[in-house]
Amino acid sequence: MVILKTSREIAKMRHAGRISQRALQAAGKAVEPGVSTYEIDCIVREYIEKQGAAPSFLGYGGFPASACISVNNVVIHGIPSRNEILKQGDIVSIDVGAYFEGYHGDNAWTFPCGDISKEAQRLIDTTRESLFEGIRQAVAGNRIGDIGHAVQEYAEARSYSVVRKFVGHGVGAKLHEDPSVPNYGMSHMGVRLLPGMTIAIEPMINQGDFKVRILNDGWTTVTVDGKLSAHFEHTVAITPDGAVILTSAD
Ligand code: MG
């Protein structure tokens, strides 16, 4: 069931969204060769807790950290570790959620570690732009399929593939609500978008094939072909005035 939010609730979600965006930016600033993914996770947790908020992912379904940090061929749900040291040329996807006064904000960004290859930069740029292509379709009267179609068309036109196994989602008092928000699909299909809907749009775009598999830890999701993957996400409200990004720093 899709839960529509009042403008008052959406205002509250902006607070949670702002905290999650600022935590994500702090994490991104820390990405450099020699830093462990554990250290970045600590930065995220400390920032969120200092704001009086809680990291949405910590303990969610048993997830052991505050941020998902997914390096190179890891698509999503990478578990931060003291033993994972970032290297020059890595691409680092960081997914952060913050829970504040009853609502979640959820966002992700892929950061370059030092100098990266042209191919890796192109994947990052395409994935980021595909997110904004999707957001542009997140207007009342459109359907969920319009978002996925826009993301898919943009990414595939640049010869990348769209992960199928994981999708975006409604977000609000719960981290994952209805509806599902696939990054693929057909325009004019699926749930109608209404003012008051709040959704996380989060394209996961692969350099090679779209197939992924989950490692034995039950979380870490990698590309089957070992090629790179990037991930960008914003929490967005559908309003009478169009899509509003709630995971905004200001
Ligand atoms: Mg999400």
Boltz pocket constraint, residues with backbone or C-beta under 6 A from the ligand:
constraints:
  - pocket:
      binder: B
      contacts: [[A, 106], [A, 107], [A, 167], [A, 168], [A, 169], [A, 175], [A, 200], [A, 202], [A, 233]]
      max_distance: 6.0
